């Protein structure tokens, strides 16, 4: 038996803004550390309304040397569509596959191999690893990425594509799923708790979550009592650009366990 009061996040209310499939995983590690997660996904990921562009690419998938996945959603959408089109996994034999952090486990479960997992768990990390390959120039790479709807696209994916192009790679960017903001009206309770100062931490795992969150609040005074936590340096950098004061930054951003550790360490500084 454990004494819950000794857990590092005991009694801390943490607002989780990640989409549902990510929010459940982050909430689990927060709970294990004694925290009280409040789910308020500010974005949702959904299927595309039109798969014509993705399908056309998948039908010539053997032309690519690399496929670079930047998210679990991209991996799931890609393989679901392969299945719908009845394209065998053997069509990927000529491609090398790369994924980030824990996403590599999902990729491994779906196709039994991962050829590159960058040391830095980010799209920039993929570019840095590919840069070490002598003949990477002019190789063809496919990037299945989200189509951002109803809000500005964060710079993460455009910077990733630009980084690949700078290596001399022939880059094909293809939408594989949609990311859109959610209606603030479904979060009257959570936003009220925020304004009352009842939320200790707001945990952001991506820039697009922050952008959508900011459309749900009236001003900084709505969240002034809460500590801002960001999952990784790129999310933190964009948070600062958007006017947030970031107090917690996870140095280990290969998994949500590292994020929960960083939040716990903030409340137990020596």
C-alpha positions in Angstrom: 0.0 0.0 0.0 1.1 3.5 -0.7 0.6 6.8 1.2 -1.0 9.0 -1.4 0.0 12.1 0.5 3.6 11.3 -0.2 3.1 11.2 -4.0 4.8 14.3 -5.6 1.7 15.7 -7.2 -0.7 14.9 -4.4 -3.7 17.2 -4.6 -2.5 19.2 -7.6 -5.1 19.9 -10.2 -3.7 19.7 -13.7 -5.5 20.8 -16.8 -4.7 18.6 -19.7 -5.3 20.2 -23.1 -4.1 17.4 -25.4 -6.5 15.6 -27.7 -8.3 12.6 -26.2 -6.0 9.9 -27.5 -3.0 11.7 -25.9 -4.9 13.1 -22.9 -5.6 9.6 -21.5 -1.9 8.7 -21.6 -0.8 11.9 -20.0 -3.6 11.7 -17.3 -2.5 8.2 -16.4 1.1 9.2 -15.5 -0.3 12.3 -13.6 -2.6 10.1 -11.6 0.3 7.7 -10.7 2.1 10.7 -9.2 -0.9 11.7 -7.1 -2.2 14.5 -9.4 -5.8 15.2 -10.3 -6.0 15.6 -14.1 -8.9 17.7 -15.5 -9.4 16.9 -19.2 -10.0 19.9 -21.4 -8.8 18.9 -24.9 -8.7 22.2 -26.8 -8.3 20.4 -30.1 -9.6 17.3 -31.8 -8.1 15.1 -34.4 -10.5 13.7 -37.0 -10.5 11.8 -40.3 -10.0 13.7 -43.5 -13.2 14.5 -45.5 -11.3 13.8 -48.7 -8.6 11.1 -49.0 -7.9 11.7 -52.7 -4.4 13.2 -52.1 -3.3 10.7 -49.6 -4.7 7.8 -51.6 -2.8 8.9 -54.7 0.4 9.0 -52.8 -0.2 5.6 -51.2 -0.7 4.0 -54.6 2.9 5.0 -55.6 4.4 4.5 -52.1 7.2 2.3 -53.5 8.7 5.5 -55.1 9.8 6.8 -51.7 13.0 6.2 -49.9 11.7 7.4 -46.5 8.5 7.9 -44.7 8.7 10.3 -41.7 6.0 10.2 -39.1 5.7 13.2 -36.8 2.7 11.9 -34.7 0.8 8.8 -33.6 -2.2 10.2 -35.5 -0.3 10.3 -38.7 0.9 6.7 -38.2 -2.7 5.4 -37.5 -4.2 7.3 -40.4 -1.5 6.1 -42.8 -1.9 2.4 -42.0 -5.7 2.6 -41.8 -5.7 4.0 -45.3 -3.3 1.3 -46.5 -5.8 -1.3 -45.2 -8.8 0.4 -46.8 -7.0 0.5 -50.2 -5.9 -3.1 -49.7 -2.2 -2.2 -50.2 0.1 -4.8 -48.7 2.7 -3.9 -46.1 5.2 -5.3 -48.6 4.7 -2.2 -50.6 6.8 -0.4 -47.9 9.8 -2.7 -48.4 11.7 0.0 -50.4 11.0 2.7 -47.7 12.8 3.4 -44.5 10.5 4.4 -41.7 11.1 6.9 -38.9 9.1 7.9 -35.9 9.5 10.0 -32.8 9.9 8.8 -29.2 7.1 6.5 -28.0 5.4 6.7 -31.4 8.1 4.2 -32.6 6.4 1.5 -30.5 3.1 2.1 -32.4 4.9 1.9 -35.7 6.7 -1.3 -34.7 3.4 -2.9 -33.7 1.8 -2.0 -37.1 4.6 -3.0 -39.5 7.2 -4.8 -37.3 10.0 -2.4 -38.1 11.3 1.1 -37.4 14.5 2.2 -39.2 15.1 5.5 -37.5 14.3 6.9 -34.1 15.9 10.3 -33.6 17.9 10.9 -30.4 15.9 14.2 -30.0 12.2 13.4 -29.9 11.0 16.0 -32.4 10.7 16.7 -36.1 14.0 18.6 -35.9 15.5 15.5 -34.4 14.5 13.6 -37.6 16.2 16.2 -39.8 19.3 16.1 -37.6 19.6 12.3 -37.9 18.9 12.3 -41.7 21.7 14.9 -42.1 24.2 12.3 -40.9 23.5 10.0 -43.9 26.0 10.6 -46.6 23.8 10.0 -49.7 20.6 11.7 -48.3 20.7 14.3 -51.0 17.9 13.9 -53.5 16.3 11.0 -51.7 12.6 11.0 -51.7 10.7 11.4 -48.4 7.0 11.3 -47.6 5.7 13.3 -44.6 2.1 12.4 -43.6 1.0 15.5 -41.5 -2.1 17.1 -40.1 -4.3 19.5 -42.0 -5.0 22.3 -39.5 -8.5 23.7 -39.8 -9.9 26.9 -38.4 -6.7 28.3 -36.9 -3.2 29.2 -38.0 -0.9 26.3 -38.6 2.0 26.3 -36.0 5.5 26.5 -37.5 6.5 23.0 -36.4 5.5 21.2 -39.6 6.6 24.0 -42.1 10.0 24.1 -40.3 10.3 20.4 -40.6 9.5 20.4 -44.3 12.0 23.3 -44.8 14.6 21.3 -42.9 14.2 18.3 -45.1 14.4 20.4 -48.2 17.6 22.0 -47.0 19.1 18.6 -46.9 18.4 18.3 -50.6 15.6 15.8 -50.2 12.6 15.6 -52.5 9.8 16.2 -50.0 6.2 15.2 -50.4 3.9 16.6 -47.7 0.5 15.0 -47.6 -2.4 15.5 -45.2 -3.4 12.3 -43.4 -5.8 13.6 -40.7 -7.4 16.9 -39.6 -6.7 19.0 -36.5 -9.3 21.5 -35.4 -10.1 23.6 -32.4 -13.0 22.6 -30.1 -15.9 24.8 -29.0 -15.3 26.5 -25.7 -18.9 26.2 -24.7 -18.4 22.6 -23.7 -15.9 23.6 -21.1 -17.9 26.1 -19.0 -17.1 24.2 -15.8 -13.3 23.8 -16.5 -12.9 27.5 -17.6 -14.8 28.6 -14.4 -12.4 26.6 -12.2 -9.5 28.2 -14.1 -10.8 31.7 -13.4 -11.4 30.9 -9.8 -7.7 29.9 -9.4 -8.6 26.3 -8.7 -6.2 24.8 -11.4 -2.6 24.5 -10.3 -1.0 23.7 -13.7 -2.0 23.9 -17.4 -0.2 21.2 -19.3 0.3 21.9 -23.0 1.7 19.2 -25.2 1.7 21.1 -28.6 1.5 24.6 -30.0 -1.9 24.1 -31.6 -3.4 23.2 -28.2 -2.1 26.6 -27.0 -3.5 28.5 -29.9 -7.0 26.9 -29.4 -6.8 27.5 -25.7 -6.2 31.2 -26.1 -9.4 31.5 -28.2 -11.3 30.1 -25.2 -10.2 32.6 -22.6 -10.9 36.3 -22.4 -7.5 37.5 -21.1 -4.5 36.5 -19.1 -6.4 37.2 -15.9 -8.5 34.0 -16.7 -5.4 31.8 -16.1 -3.1 34.0 -14.0 -3.3 31.7 -11.0 -2.1 28.6 -13.0 1.5 27.5 -13.7 2.2 26.9 -17.4 3.9 23.6 -18.3 5.1 22.7 -21.8 6.1 19.4 -23.3 9.4 20.1 -24.9 11.4 23.1 -26.0 9.5 23.8 -29.3 6.1 24.0 -27.6 7.6 26.2 -24.9 9.2 28.5 -27.5 5.9 28.9 -29.3 4.1 29.4 -26.0 6.4 32.3 -25.2 5.8 33.8 -28.7 2.1 33.6 -28.0 2.5 35.6 -24.7 2.6 32.8 -22.1 5.0 32.7 -19.2 6.3 29.1 -19.2 7.4 27.9 -15.7 7.8 24.2 -16.4 9.6 22.7 -19.4 10.2 18.9 -19.7 13.8 18.1 -20.6 12.8 14.5 -21.4 10.1 14.9 -24.0 10.3 11.4 -25.5 7.3 10.3 -23.3 4.6 11.8 -21.1 6.4 10.2 -18.1 9.1 12.8 -18.5 6.5 15.5 -18.7 4.9 14.4 -15.4 8.4 14.2 -13.8 9.1 17.8 -14.8 5.8 19.0 -13.3 6.5 17.0 -10.1 10.0 18.4 -9.8 8.6 22.0 -10.0 6.6 21.4 -6.8 9.6 19.8 -5.1 12.4 22.1 -5.8 15.4 21.6 -3.4 
